[in-house]
Amino acid sequence: MRIATTIFLTDETITPVQLAQELEQRGFAGLYLPEHTHIPVSRATPYPAGEPLPPEYGRTLDAFGALSAAAAVTRTLGLGTAITLVAQHDPIVLAKQIATLDHLSGGRFTLGVGFGWNREEAADHGVPWERRRAFVRDRMAVMRALWAPEPSAHSGEFASVQASHAYPKPAAGTVRTLVGGAAAASTFAQVAGYADGWMPIGSRGLDEALPLLRAAWQEAGRGPAEPAVVPTAVQPSAGKLARLRDLGVEEVIVQLPTAGPAEVLRTLDDYAQYL
C-alpha cells in the first residue's frame, strides 16, 4: 500500500518545496493539495465538518503553482489535487495547466475532481449550484478532447471546444483522474463516466460502498479492471490501514496538519511507521 499525504498549504505553513523534499526523502508516495479560490465572508453555506470554518480554507496556495514548485525539486514523488473544483475553472486553461504539470513532472500528476460545498464561492464563478455536476462532466469532456492525440472537438451544454492543436499532451496521453465525493449514485455515475476511480474522504463505510461503486462501473461497461479507490484525509492507524489493505485499497492519502515546518516534520516522523 502506498502512503501519500495531503495538507492545506498556505502563506503561513511549511513551503511546498521543503515539504516535497522531505516527503520524497522519507519514502512517502505523493503530495495532494486542495484548493479554494476564495471564501466569501457572507458564509451562508454551513461548513460540512461543523463550524467554525478553519482559517486555512481562505488562505490556500494555488494548487498548481505549489505542485509545480514541488515537481521541480523531486524526481519520484507523486503529485495531485484533492481536490480541484473543476466547475470553477475555464476548462481550456485548466487542460493546459494539467498537461504542462504532468509533462514537466514526467507523468506524476493525478487529478482529483470535486464538486464543492460552498455555494457562495461557486456563485462567484458563475456556477449554477444544482447543475454543478453537469458543469464538471462537460468540462472534463473538453479537457479530454484537448488531451486527445488528434484534434478533437466537444460540444456541450456548459462547455465546448473546437478541434484544436493543444500541446503539451499529458505524459501518458491522459491523466489519472479520481472523483471525490460521498458514496452516492451521483458520485459513482461520475466515476464510471470519465474517471479512473473514487477519492472518498476518510475510510468509513467503504465495505458497503464498494459493491455499489463496482456495480456502477460494470453497468457503464468499464470492466474488467476495477476502479481505483484512494481514500483521502485519513487519520492513520495500523488497524485502519490494515482494514483498507484487506479491502483492496492500494493507496491512502493521510492528513497532515496545517502548520509550520516543525509540527509537520514531527507528524511525518510519526507517520513513517506506516511506510
N, C-alpha and C positions, 0 to 999 in steps of 0.2 A: 504494500500500500504506500502510495506517495503522500507525503505530508507537505502541503503548501500553506501559505499564510494570507490573511487579509488584514487590512488596517485602514483607518481613516487618517491618511496623511494630510497634515495642514501646515500652515505657516509657522506653527508653534511646536511641531513634533520633530522626531528624528527625520533626516532627509531621505529621499528615495535612493540617493547614491550610497549613503552609508548602509542603509537597511539592505539593499540588494546585495552589496558585497558581503555583508555578514551572513545573509541567508545562504548564498552560494558556498561560502567557506564552510558553513556548518553542515551542508548537505540537504537543506530544505529544497523541495521540488519547485516552488513557484511563489510569486507575489501577485495577488489580485487586489485591485483597488476599486472602491465605489466612486460614485460621482453625484453631486448636486451642483447645478449651475448657480443657484441662489435659493434662499429660503425667505419668502415674503414674510414680513413681520406680522401681518394680519393673523397668521396661524389659525385659520378657520378649520383646517383639517387636523384631527387628532393624530398624534404620533402613535403608530400601531403598537409599539412596545410599552406604551404608558408614558404619561407626562412626568417631568418636563422633557422637552426635546434636548438632547445633548448638544452643546455648543459646536462641536466639530462638524455637524451637518451643514452649518453655514460657513465653514472655513476650509472645506476640502480643496486640495490642489486639483488642477485639471488632470484627469487620469492619464490621458495620452501623453501630455508633457512629462509627467512624473515617470511613466513607464518608459518613455524614450530615454530619459536620463538613466534609469536602471538598466536598460538594454546596453547602453554604451559602456558600462563598467562590468558587465558579466558576459559569460560565454554559454552557460548551460541552463541558467535559471529560467523557468517558465514565467511568462508574463501574461496577465489577463485582467479583465474587469469583472467585478462582482458588485454592482452590475453597471452596464451602460443603459441609460434611459433613451432608447433608440428613437422613440416618438419625438423627442425634443431636439433632434439633430437633423440638419439637412443631409439626406442620405447620400448624395453625390460627394459632398465634402467628407462625410464620415467614412465612406468607402475608400477614399484616398488616404485618409489618416490611418485606417486599419491596415490597408495593403502596404503602406510605407513602413509602418512599425513592424509588421510581420516580415517584410522583405529585409529590412535592415537588421533584424534580430535573428535571421536565419530560420524563420518559421516557428518562433517560440510563443506566438500570441494566441490566446483564447478569448473569444468574445462572449461575455456573459450578458444576456439580454434581459432587461427588466421593463416593467410597465409603470412603475411609480406608485406612490401612495399620497403625494402632496398635490392636491387639486390646484392650489394657487400657483405653484411652480409650473405645472403643466399648462395652465391657462395663459400664463405669460408667454409661453412658446406657441400659443395658438392651437393647442391640442384639445379637441372636444373629449371630455373625460370618458364618456360612455363608449366612445369609439377608439380608445387608445390602442387596444389590441389589434384592431384592423389597421390603424396607422402603422403599427410596428410591422405587421405582416407585409404591407405594401413597401415599406422602406427596406425591409430585408430582401424583397424581390428585386428592388432597384440595385442594391449592393451586389447581389449575386449576378445580376446582368453585367455590371461593370467589372466584376472579377472573372467573368467567363473568358475562355481562351480566344474566342472570336467575338467581334462586335455584336452585342445582343441588346434588344430593347425590352422594356416593360412598360405597359400602360395600365395604371391602376386608378382607383377612385381617389386615393390620397397622395400618390407619388408616382411619377413616370420618368422615364429616361429614354432618349433615342439611342439607337445602336451607335456606339461610340468607341473611339480609341481611348483606352484608360489604362495607364501604367503608373507604377509597377503593379504586377499581379502578386497576390499572396504567394509565399514561397512554395507551397504545395498545391497551388491552384485554387485553393479555398481556405477558409479559416475555421478552425474548430469552434463550434457555437453551442452554448449551453443556455437554456431558457430558465430564468429564475421565477419563483412564484410558489404559492401554496399548492398542495395536492388537490387539483380540481380538474374537471373535464376541460375547461377553457385553457388551462396551462398545458395540459397534455396534448391538446389539439395543436398548440403552437409548437411544442417539441416535435411531434410527429410530422408537422407540416414542413419544417425547414431546418431543424437543428440536429445536433449530434447527441444531445442528452439534456438532462434536467439538473438544475442547481438549486436544491431546496435550502432554506435557511434552517440550520440545525439538523438534528437527526431524529426527531420524534416522529412516530407514525409511519416510518418507511415500510415496515412489514405489511401494513395494509395498503399503502400507496403504490408500491412497486408492481403488483399484479395489474392494477388499473393502468399504470403507465405502459406496461408491456402490451396490454390488450390494445390500447390506442395506437401504439407503434405498429403492431401487426395488422390492425384494421386499415392503416394507411399504406400498407404494402412496403414497409420499411425493413422487413426481415431479410435474412435470418439473423444478422448481427443485432444484439440488444442495445438499447440506448444507454449511454454512459450516465451514471448518477454520481454527482460531485457535490456533497453537502458543503455549505459554506457557513462561516461564522460559528464554527463548532468550538465549544469549550472542551478540550480533550481530557480524557481519562483512559487508562488502559482498558477498562471494561467496555467503554463506549466504542473505542476504536476496534476492539476485537469483534464486537457485535456488527459493526459496519463491514468489516472484512468478511465475516461469515455471510452477510447479505450480498456479497459480490462487489462491494464498493472498492474501486482501485485508487481513488484519490479523495482526500479530505482536505478542506481548507480550514485551518484553525484561526481563531480570532486573536489578534494582538491588541494590546491596549493603545489608546490614543495618547501617546506620551513622548517624552524626550528619550535620548539615547540610553541612559542608564536603566530606566524601567523596561524599555523594550528589549534590551540585550539580556537583562535578567530573565525575562519571560522566555526568550529564545533558548537560553541555557536550561531552563526548566523543561521546555517542550522537547529538547534534544533527546530526552529519554525515550521518546516515541519513534525516533527515526530508525 
